[in-house]
Amino acid sequence: QVQLVESGGGLVQAGGSLRLSCTVSSRTGRSYAMGWFRQAPGKEREFVAGIVGGPSSTKYADSVKGRFTISRDIYKNTVYLQMNNLKPEDTGTYYCNMGGHYWGQGTQVTVSS
């Protein structure tokens, strides 16, 4: 059974940075699509960033372009989300997704103003 485990969330002031990690229990390979989503209280889950293959095959939500960077280490079966210049509206539970099918348990990110 495939398991995704996120880590790296926390409380940070506006303008600060966090790096989220998502480790997958099985080999993913470059061809497997990986993504980060987030859900704020009372709102629907939304796409944040995705990667298929290498660094040139990434996609971002407009709200995080230029601030967030998704990357992957296929040897560690891990996907990262580097979040810089965080804003209070980035607050929410961040979820890792693999292939559109598997989800992690989520990690909380709280940005204070």
C-alpha positions in Angstrom: 0.0 0.0 0.0 1.3 3.4 -0.9 1.7 5.9 1.9 2.6 9.6 1.7 3.9 11.3 4.8 4.1 15.1 4.9 6.2 17.1 7.3 7.6 20.6 7.7 4.5 22.6 8.6 4.4 25.1 11.4 3.7 28.6 12.5 5.6 31.4 10.8 5.3 35.2 10.5 4.3 36.9 7.3 7.3 37.2 5.0 8.9 34.0 6.4 9.7 30.7 4.8 8.9 27.0 5.3 9.8 23.9 3.4 7.4 21.0 3.3 8.4 17.5 2.5 6.4 14.5 1.3 8.0 11.1 1.5 6.4 8.3 -0.5 6.7 4.7 0.7 7.3 3.3 -2.7 9.4 4.3 -5.7 7.7 7.1 -7.7 10.0 7.7 -10.6 10.2 10.9 -12.6 7.1 10.0 -14.7 4.8 10.0 -11.7 2.9 13.3 -11.2 3.2 14.7 -7.7 1.4 17.7 -6.3 0.7 19.9 -3.3 -2.8 21.0 -2.4 -4.1 23.1 0.5 -7.3 23.6 2.3 -8.2 26.6 4.5 -10.9 26.3 7.1 -14.3 26.6 5.5 -12.9 26.4 2.0 -12.5 23.7 -0.6 -9.1 22.0 -1.2 -7.2 23.8 -3.9 -4.2 23.0 -6.1 -0.9 24.7 -5.2 1.9 23.2 -7.2 2.6 20.1 -9.3 5.6 18.4 -10.9 5.9 15.7 -13.5 9.4 14.7 -14.4 12.1 17.2 -13.8 12.3 20.9 -12.7 11.1 22.1 -16.1 7.8 20.3 -15.8 6.2 22.2 -13.0 2.9 24.1 -12.6 1.8 26.6 -10.0 -1.4 28.3 -8.9 -1.3 32.0 -9.7 -1.5 32.9 -6.1 1.9 31.3 -5.3 3.9 31.9 -8.5 7.2 33.4 -7.8 7.0 32.5 -4.1 6.7 28.7 -4.0 8.9 26.1 -5.6 8.2 22.4 -6.0 11.0 19.9 -6.5 11.6 16.2 -6.1 14.4 13.9 -5.2 13.6 10.6 -6.9 16.4 8.7 -4.9 14.7 9.7 -1.6 11.2 9.3 -3.0 10.5 12.8 -1.6 8.8 15.9 -3.0 9.4 19.3 -1.5 7.6 22.6 -1.5 9.7 25.6 -0.7 7.5 28.4 0.4 9.0 31.9 0.6 7.4 35.3 1.4 4.5 33.6 3.1 1.3 35.5 3.5 -1.6 35.0 6.0 -3.8 33.8 3.1 -1.4 30.8 2.7 -2.6 29.4 6.0 -4.2 26.0 5.7 -3.6 22.3 5.8 -1.2 21.2 3.0 -1.6 17.8 1.4 0.7 15.9 -0.8 -0.8 14.0 -3.8 0.6 11.3 -6.0 -0.8 10.5 -9.4 -4.2 12.0 -8.5 -5.0 9.0 -6.4 -3.0 8.9 -3.2 -3.1 11.5 -0.4 -1.0 12.2 2.7 -2.5 13.1 6.0 -1.7 16.8 5.7 0.6 19.2 7.5 -0.6 22.5 9.1 0.8 25.8 7.9 -0.1 28.9 9.9 1.1 32.4 8.8 0.6 35.2 11.3 0.3 38.8 10.2 
